[in-house]
Amino acid sequence: MPSRIEWPDGKQFAFTITDDTDQSTLLKTKPLYDVLRNHGLRTTKTVWPLRAAGKCITGGETLEDSGYLEWVRDLQKSGFEIALHGVADETSSRERVSAGLDRYRELLGNDPRMHINHVGQKEGMYWGPARLHAPASWCYDAYLRYRGGIREYEGHVETSPLFWGDLCLSRTRYTRNLVWHDINTTKADPLFPYHDPSRPYVNYWFSATYGSGIRNFLRLVEQQNLDRLAREGGACIVYTHLGTFPTAAPEFSQAIARIARMNGWFVPASTLLDHIGRSRGWTNVGKRRRELLALELKWMLQQVKSPTG
């Protein structure tokens, strides 16, 4: 078992949110971030630097929308992390990914420390069955085939026009992979942040905990779960889509207020991952292949029972 992580300033646990930007607009999403800001939580919000040239996958505003860009810059200045959800709400070629990364840096002043794959972007980095190792990858391929999901992603395939692995390696640090139901993300996955030599274009992978949709989020942060997280001294990295939440949701405000009253460390995901890496080590899973495979098979079984993405 990994040793208990010590959190800064005597905090009992850590809690943050990684918010995929699907369906996010200034009108819908800003009120929810006002709640987070007003209660002292600083979290991670992904963005698309570029507007889709064709049909969108999910919809949502981008950094090409001036009001949205102004708001995102304000979030960044007030301590929120801005991350990447691909460069546009569609599949993008290598050239467009490069242009999108340059545009992100031009508008926000730095490269994104975190990238989270977006469903349907065929330039996804080691996504679909490629996010796992055999035999878990074989099971996941069959699972996606049964559900009708996209199975071929090419961001890591060097011969593909969608390849951008070298850019991912040089311009981002963290990429999300497995998503769990356990509120204690560090307990569900004792390996992250980890580097996998067999998937060399990602510096470090991390896991998250499922809270997509207002009902799932509220169920996750019930008081009994938060109390257990505090007892165990763990960290929760929530995976969600705040753009799908009701804008005026008193239950959300109440939940965030309840979390804020606890003795937790509330920092953006990359800051949290930096601390976890320094505390329990930057794992090279090339030396712990059996542990990683066991973790992937456990996640695959969870997917069959109750999918998390």
ABEGO torsion letter per residue (X at the ends): XBBBBBBBGGBABBBBBBBBABGBBAAAAAAAAAAAAAAGBBBBBBBBABBBABBBAAEEBBAABAAAAAAAAAAAAAGBBBBBBEABBBBBBAAAAAAAAAAAAAAAGBBBABBBBBBGBAABBGBEAAABBOAAAAAAAAAAAAAGBBABBAAABAABAABAAAAAAAABABBBBBBBABABAAAABAAOBBBBAABAABABBBBBBBABEAAAAAAAABAAAAAAAAAAGBBBBBBBBAAABBABBAAAAAAAAAAAABBBBBBBAAAAAAAAAAAAEBBBAAAAAAAAAAAAAAAAAAAAABBAX
